[in-house]
């Protein structure tokens, strides 16, 4: 891990009291315990424990804190234990990125703010619900954006020093406003407030990838993985980067054996198409359409693939979904993706334009110079669209 010392912890909870033992261990040149302390703390004060331990550890290993860090660590909070626990459950559910998990997360966050109307992180989580719903095309931007902005404004009003709030502010600045420098700054602020926020680092990796800053993107992703190596969400984010960079064999070796990864069907469709494994690609496209409840379109896909081949199946399925999208403002990103995979340049550019008009949060991913977009880099209409979202 390339560190000089490690903090180990063990936790025991009894009713509303939490007992945590911390050990600071020297990692090099040989393992040696530097410091150990046990804290007994009430649940409502758990959020202050990070600051207390950070100050103690810094003192033990002779790190000089900046004035800004000292001011930040002086701040104390008191939270309702039930509201905090509901918030944590909401974060875990939201990280699944499944419709059921998102629905559960929303209910947890709503209950959290009902119990404690002044708890900023839960309002940040509620803004994240609408950001994620929009990102996964579960709801249109026209419906999602006002809710996202309402909850985010309330979160900032209550606490502008919370990392969770800055995480979702960054998502809004990037994937809705297309303001990339401001988005980067918001994520820098988020990670300054909580350097161990692994999900925020993984998201930052995607934001840097969108800007084609690959070295920095992988640096953030690797740090996220080191911090939380067992997180399924970070694992999925890493997979998306592999496909966008054209590391298809590596991606398939890791992700093909997994059953229904969070947003893996579209990425597996992509990888199988680009490696010309058409039957497997069609199988994942079927799953996408089934999950979206479009049984009539599923029949079109099956019939066309059998009679007309792979590219015709992609084009005809995209045409059918385009009609649904025009009526509902959903499916926009899937339609564009299918036209790109079918190498239908004219319709791909038309749907990129539509995604821009709708402020679709998935459009920036098509700024990544990779297998899907390499052929478009000199296309004037593509360049113009990317310029409009500040990615050229």
C-alpha angles and dihedrals in degrees: 000000000000095000133132097217140016131211113218122192140188124191135204122182125200116178106299096346125087124200115199127178118200126195123190109207127191107229102192143086086356133350112267132161111241102176141358132186138164120218125199109197139167115247093244090060097047093106090063094057094081091060093047094050093043091055092047095048092047089054093047094053094038099245113161109224120218118242088250092054091048091052091049093050092049091064114101130196137194118202134182104256093221093049091049093049091050089050091053090049088050092053091050092049093046091052089065089070090207121130090243093048092048091050091050091047092053091053092049092051093046091051089047094056091042089059094040112020090184097057104116100190092061090054087050088052091051091053087050091054091062093042091053094044089054094044092053091045091241088131136015123261089240090064099035102047100065091049092046092051094045094054094040092052090051092049092052091046090056100041127357092179097067117111093212090059093049090049092061093039087058091050091053093047092050110034098030107027096030090221100143102176090050089046091052090049091050091052091047087054091047092053092044087058093045115013090181095058095123097179090054090051091051090050090048088054089058093047090053091046089054087056089049091243093139102166092054091042093056091045090058093043092050091050090049090051092048091051095047110013094168099053111122090201094055089045089055092047089052090052092054089055092051092055094044090053091049096249090138101151092051091049094049093046090058104032108031092076092053118097115235102334114207099269095354101120094075092043092048089047087054095047095045092048093050091049090047095243092141101170091055091045091053091049091058092044088055090053091052092052094044092050088052092052095240100140095158091055090047088060090051090052094049095046095045095046090052096047106027108026136240104309093045090050091054093047096046093045090049090050091052093046090047089065090052090048093051089055099042107021087234130114092037095131093045091051092052092045093054093049090050092050090048089051091238098155099179096051092041091058091044091055093045086058090050091050090052092051090051092045088235110192092218095061094084090062088069089063088071109106099232144116095305099046105029092099091053099056094101095037108116095213092050091048091050093052092048090048089055091057091045096249102119 
